[in-house]
Amino acid sequence: MSATGKLWADLGERAIWTLLQAGLASEAVNLLALPPWAAVPIAGVLAGVKALFAAQFGNGTAATLPTSAERF
């Protein structure tokens, strides 16, 4: 994969995870009848959990892409 392809793959992965975390936080706020500002810390916690999970079970970094796709 070219450097540009790797960059787009990394960008896509980050965008998808951010959208997923924001969506889940928004739904949690709606389901739990929390104030809207509560979505921000919930999304932050979700990002931290994802990073810990990726570091533990992924390639040793907080990214979920394979190491070969991370190197430019």
Residue pairs with C-beta under 8 A, 6 or more apart in sequence:
1 9
1 69
3 72
6 69
6 70
6 71
6 72
7 72
9 65
9 69
10 63
10 65
10 69
10 70
13 63
13 64
13 65
17 47
17 50
17 64
18 47
21 43
21 46
21 47
21 50
22 39
22 43
24 42
24 43
24 46
25 39
25 40
25 42
25 43
25 46
26 39
28 34
28 38
28 39
28 42
29 35
29 36
29 38
29 39
29 42
50 62
50 64
51 62
54 61
54 62
54 63
54 64
55 61
55 62
58 64
59 65
59 66
59 67
59 70
60 67
61 67
61 70
63 70
